[in-house]
Amino acid sequence: MEILPEDIPAYDKVNEICLNTFNDQNQDLAPVALAEKIMGIPELPFHHPFHHYLVSAVLLTCSYRSLGEDRKTLDNALKIAYERSLKVLKGFCGLYGCCGAAVGLGIAYSILTNTTPLSKKSWSDTNRITGLGLIEMAKYSGPRCCKRNTYIALLQGVAFIRENLKIHLADEGTIHCSFYAKNKECLKENCCFYPL
């Protein structure tokens, strides 16, 4: 029987972690740090469509915190992002040529900008942020790595949101993957996040 994202109990924990970041808004919240906290949830499979949602959830959380929005606004945005991410099938990266983590960028950006299929500039930007994520991901050979592509998507998303929406997002610093030992297909030294 296929495991669907909604069958994973950690989805509730993702939202809980994201919403609880509003308890202490005096501290900057780096998107990758938040993503790593979520990816460390024991119930989550290493490779899973959950990462498609993770990218949008993290970027929305950090952006709304920076904008001074409230928990209710974030909660509504997370529900929309979750519903949209469920439509991105597992294996999308290899079977359709579009990694779900990159789609997560487009989901987040479209929500932040209220983009629809009839929008003008934001329609273009929503597709551009997704495309830039894919181009960066394509610099690596397969096999896929959900952690690597999540890192790449978040770095691309942070840069794009800063430049185009002027939203302050905290700096990441150097990223060293702490999940590589669980990935039997890890590219190791051929991945820029591999801790040398």
VEXTOR-975857 format. One record per residue: x, y, z of N, C-alpha, C in turn. Coordinates in steps of 0.2 Angstrom, whole numbers, padded with zeros to 4 digits, always signed. Example, Ala and Ser with C-alpha at 12.3 -4.5 7.8 and 13.67 -1.06 7.14 Angstrom:
<nodes>
+0066-0028+0039+0062-0022+0039+0066-0016+0039+0064-0011+0035+0068-0005+0036+0064+0000+0039
</nodes>
This chain:
<nodes>
+0004-0006+0000+0000+0000+0000+0004+0006+0000+0003+0011-0004+0007+0017-0005+0005+0022+0001+0011+0025+0004+0010+0029+0009+0009+0036+0006+0004+0040+0008+0003+0046+0005+0005+0051+0010+0007+0058+0008+0009+0063+0013+0004+0064+0019-0002+0063+0018-0007+0065+0023-0007+0059+0028-0004+0053+0026-0004+0048+0031+0002+0048+0036+0006+0053+0035+0012+0054+0039+0010+0058+0045+0011+0056+0051+0008+0060+0057+0013+0066+0058+0019+0066+0055+0023+0072+0056+0021+0078+0053+0016+0078+0048+0014+0084+0045+0011+0089+0050+0007+0086+0055+0005+0090+0060+0010+0093+0064+0016+0090+0065+0022+0092+0069+0025+0098+0065+0025+0097+0058+0028+0103+0054+0024+0109+0055+0018+0109+0055+0014+0115+0056+0015+0118+0063+0015+0113+0068+0016+0115+0075+0023+0119+0076+0028+0116+0073+0035+0119+0073+0035+0126+0070+0032+0126+0064+0031+0133+0060+0027+0138+0064+0022+0136+0067+0017+0141+0071+0021+0143+0077+0024+0138+0080+0027+0140+0087+0033+0144+0086+0036+0146+0080+0041+0150+0079+0039+0157+0081+0032+0158+0081+0029+0165+0082+0029+0166+0090+0031+0161+0094+0031+0163+0101+0037+0167+0103+0043+0167+0099+0048+0171+0100+0051+0175+0094+0048+0181+0093+0049+0184+0087+0055+0189+0087+0058+0189+0093+0064+0193+0094+0070+0190+0091+0070+0184+0089+0076+0180+0086+0075+0179+0079+0080+0181+0075+0080+0179+0068+0079+0172+0067+0076+0170+0062+0075+0163+0060+0077+0161+0053+0083+0157+0053+0085+0156+0046+0081+0150+0043+0079+0151+0037+0075+0145+0034+0078+0138+0034+0085+0138+0032+0088+0131+0032+0088+0128+0040+0089+0132+0045+0089+0130+0051+0082+0127+0053+0077+0131+0051+0070+0128+0052+0069+0122+0049+0071+0121+0042+0070+0115+0038+0074+0109+0041+0080+0111+0044+0084+0105+0047+0080+0103+0053+0077+0107+0057+0074+0105+0063+0068+0100+0061+0064+0102+0056+0059+0098+0053+0061+0092+0050+0066+0092+0046+0069+0086+0043+0071+0081+0048+0073+0083+0054+0075+0079+0060+0070+0075+0063+0063+0077+0061+0058+0073+0065+0058+0066+0063+0059+0061+0068+0060+0054+0067+0055+0051+0062+0049+0053+0063+0044+0049+0059+0044+0050+0051+0048+0055+0049+0048+0057+0042+0053+0052+0038+0051+0050+0033+0055+0046+0028+0061+0050+0025+0066+0047+0024+0072+0051+0021+0070+0054+0014+0068+0050+0010+0065+0053+0003+0058+0052+0003+0054+0058+0002+0047+0058+0002+0044+0065+0000+0038+0064-0003+0035+0070-0006+0034+0076+0000+0035+0074+0006+0034+0079+0011+0039+0085+0010+0044+0084+0007+0049+0089+0006+0046+0094+0001+0041+0093-0003+0038+0097-0008+0034+0103-0003+0031+0100+0002+0028+0105+0006+0033+0108+0011+0038+0105+0013+0043+0108+0018+0045+0115+0015+0047+0115+0009+0050+0121+0006+0046+0127+0007+0039+0126+0005+0035+0131+0005+0033+0133+0012+0032+0128+0016+0031+0129+0023+0036+0134+0027+0042+0132+0026+0048+0136+0029+0048+0143+0026+0048+0144+0019+0048+0150+0017+0042+0155+0019+0036+0152+0019+0031+0156+0021+0032+0158+0029+0034+0153+0033+0035+0154+0040+0040+0160+0041+0045+0160+0038+0051+0165+0039+0049+0171+0036+0045+0171+0030+0043+0177+0027+0038+0181+0031+0033+0177+0033+0027+0180+0037+0030+0183+0044+0034+0179+0047+0037+0182+0053+0041+0189+0052+0045+0189+0046+0048+0195+0045+0043+0201+0043+0038+0199+0040+0033+0204+0039+0029+0206+0044+0029+0203+0050+0025+0204+0056+0018+0202+0056+0017+0197+0051+0010+0194+0051+0009+0190+0057+0003+0188+0058+0001+0184+0064+0000+0177+0063-0001+0173+0068-0001+0165+0067-0007+0163+0063-0012+0167+0063-0018+0165+0059-0017+0165+0052-0013+0171+0050-0012+0172+0043-0007+0166+0040-0002+0164+0045+0002+0159+0043-0001+0152+0042-0006+0151+0047-0009+0145+0047-0014+0144+0041-0017+0149+0039-0021+0149+0033-0016+0148+0027-0010+0151+0026-0006+0150+0021-0003+0143+0021-0002+0140+0027+0001+0133+0027-0004+0128+0024-0010+0130+0026-0016+0125+0023-0016+0125+0016-0016+0131+0013-0016+0132+0006-0009+0128+0003-0004+0130+0006+0003+0126+0003+0002+0119+0003+0000+0116+0009-0001+0109+0010-0006+0106+0005-0011+0109+0004-0016+0107-0001-0013+0107-0008-0009+0112-0010-0006+0112-0017+0000+0107-0017+0003+0106-0012+0009+0102-0012+0007+0094-0013+0001+0093-0011-0002+0086-0011-0003+0084-0019-0003+0089-0023-0004+0087-0030+0002+0086-0034+0008+0087-0030+0015+0086-0033+0016+0078-0031+0016+0074-0036+0017+0067-0035+0024+0065-0033+0025+0059-0030+0031+0057-0028+0035+0055-0034+0042+0056-0034+0046+0054-0040+0045+0059-0046+0042+0065-0044+0041+0070-0049+0048+0072-0053+0053+0073-0049+0060+0075-0051+0062+0070-0057+0061+0064-0056+0064+0059-0062+0059+0058-0067+0052+0057-0065+0047+0055-0069+0044+0061-0073+0045+0067-0071+0042+0073-0074+0047+0078-0076+0053+0078-0073+0058+0083-0075+0057+0089-0071+0054+0089-0065+0052+0095-0061+0052+0093-0054+0058+0094-0050+0058+0092-0043+0053+0096-0039+0050+0092-0035+0044+0095-0031+0047+0100-0026+0053+0100-0024+0056+0105-0020+0056+0112-0024+0057+0112-0030+0057+0118-0034+0050+0120-0035+0045+0115-0036+0038+0117-0036+0036+0120-0029+0039+0118-0024+0038+0121-0017+0039+0129-0017+0045+0130-0021+0046+0138-0022+0041+0141-0025+0038+0139-0030+0033+0142-0034+0026+0142-0029+0025+0137-0026+0019+0137-0021+0020+0143-0016+0026+0143-0013+0027+0149-0008+0026+0156-0011+0029+0156-0017+0030+0163-0020+0023+0165-0022+0019+0160-0025+0012+0162-0027+0008+0164-0021+0009+0161-0015+0005+0163-0010+0007+0169-0007+0013+0171-0006+0016+0177-0004+0013+0183-0008+0013+0182-0015+0011+0187-0019+0004+0187-0022+0000+0182-0019-0007+0181-0021-0008+0180-0029-0003+0176-0032-0003+0175-0039-0008+0170-0041-0011+0172-0047-0016+0167-0050-0014+0166-0057-0017+0162-0061-0015+0161-0068-0016+0167-0072-0020+0172-0069-0021+0178-0073-0017+0184-0071-0012+0183-0066-0008+0188-0064-0003+0190-0069+0000+0196-0068+0005+0198-0074+0012+0197-0071+0015+0202-0068+0022+0201-0066+0023+0195-0061+0019+0195-0056+0020+0190-0051+0019+0183-0054+0015+0182-0060+0015+0176-0063+0022+0174-0066+0025+0179-0069+0032+0178-0072+0037+0176-0066+0036+0180-0061+0041+0179-0055+0040+0172-0052+0034+0170-0052+0032+0163-0048+0035+0158-0053+0035+0158-0059+0038+0153-0063+0046+0154-0063+0048+0160-0063+0055+0161-0063+0059+0158-0057+0056+0159-0051+0059+0156-0045+0059+0149-0045+0054+0145-0048+0054+0138-0049+0059+0136-0054+0060+0140-0059+0065+0138-0064+0072+0139-0062+0073+0144-0058+0080+0145-0055+0082+0140-0050+0077+0137-0046+0078+0132-0042+0080+0125-0046+0076+0124-0051+0078+0118-0055+0084+0119-0059+0086+0124-0061+0093+0125-0065+0098+0124-0060+0098+0126-0054+0103+0125-0049+0103+0117-0047+0097+0114-0046+0097+0107-0044+0100+0103-0050+0099+0105-0056+0101+0101-0062+0109+0101-0063+0112+0105-0059+0120+0105-0059+0123+0099-0056+0118+0095-0052+0121+0089-0049+0118+0083-0053+0122+0078-0053+0119+0072-0057+0114+0068-0052+0110+0064-0054+0106+0059-0050+0111+0054-0046+0108+0050-0042+0101+0050-0041+0099+0056-0036+0092+0056-0036+0089+0062-0032+0091+0062-0025+0091+0067-0021+0092+0068-0014+0087+0073-0012+0082+0071-0008+0077+0076-0006+0080+0082-0001+0086+0080+0003+0089+0085+0007+0093+0090+0003+0097+0087-0002+0101+0092-0006+0096+0097-0009+0091+0094-0012+0086+0099-0016+0082+0103-0012+0081+0101-0006+0078+0106-0001+0083+0112+0001+0089+0110+0002+0094+0115+0003+0094+0120-0003+0095+0117-0008+0096+0121-0014+0090+0126-0015+0084+0123-0015+0077+0127-0016+0077+0132-0011+0079+0131-0004+0078+0136+0001+0083+0142-0001+0089+0140-0003+0094+0145-0004+0092+0150-0010+0090+0146-0015+0087+0150-0021+0081+0154-0019+0077+0152-0015+0071+0155-0013+0072+0161-0008+0077+0160-0004+0079+0166+0001+0082+0172-0004+0086+0170-0008+0089+0175-0013+0084+0179-0017+0079+0175-0020+0074+0178-0024+0069+0182-0020+0067+0180-0015+0062+0183-0011+0065+0190-0008+0071+0190-0006+0075+0196-0004+0075+0201-0009+0077+0199-0015+0078+0203-0021+0071+0206-0023+0067+0202-0024+0060+0204-0027+0055+0206-0023+0055+0204-0017+0049+0206-0012+0052+0210-0006+0059+0211-0006+0062+0215-0001+0060+0213+0006+0059+0206+0007+0058+0203+0014+0064+0201+0017+0066+0203+0023+0072+0201+0026+0071+0194+0028+0076+0190+0026+0076+0183+0028+0083+0182+0031+0084+0179+0037+0090+0178+0040+0095+0174+0036+0102+0176+0037+0107+0173+0033+0108+0166+0036+0110+0161+0031+0111+0154+0033+0118+0152+0036+0123+0156+0034+0130+0153+0035+0131+0147+0031+0136+0144+0033+0138+0138+0029+0134+0132+0031+0132+0128+0026+0127+0123+0027+0131+0116+0026+0131+0112+0031+0134+0105+0031+0128+0100+0032+0127+0096+0028+0121+0091+0028+0123+0086+0034+0118+0086+0038+0119+0081+0044+0115+0074+0043+0112+0074+0037+0108+0068+0035+0112+0063+0030+0117+0064+0028+0121+0060+0023+0122+0053+0024+0123+0052+0031+0124+0045+0033+0118+0040+0032+0112+0043+0031+0106+0039+0030+0104+0038+0023+0108+0042+0019+0107+0041+0011+0112+0037+0008+0109+0031+0006+0114+0026+0003+0116+0028-0004+0112+0033-0007+0114+0036-0014+0118+0042-0013+0120+0044-0007+0123+0051-0006+0129+0052-0011+0130+0058-0014+0135+0059-0019+0141+0061-0015+0141+0061-0009+0147+0063-0004+0151+0069-0007+0157+0068-0008+0161+0074-0010+0159+0078-0016+0154+0075-0020+0152+0078-0026+0146+0082-0024+0144+0083-0018+0138+0087-0016+0141+0093-0012+0140+0099-0013+0142+0105-0010+0140+0105-0002+0135+0101+0000+0133+0101+0007+0136+0096+0011+0140+0091+0008+0143+0086+0011+0149+0088+0016+0149+0087+0022+0154+0089+0027+0161+0086+0026+0165+0089+0023+0172+0086+0022+0176+0086+0028
</nodes>
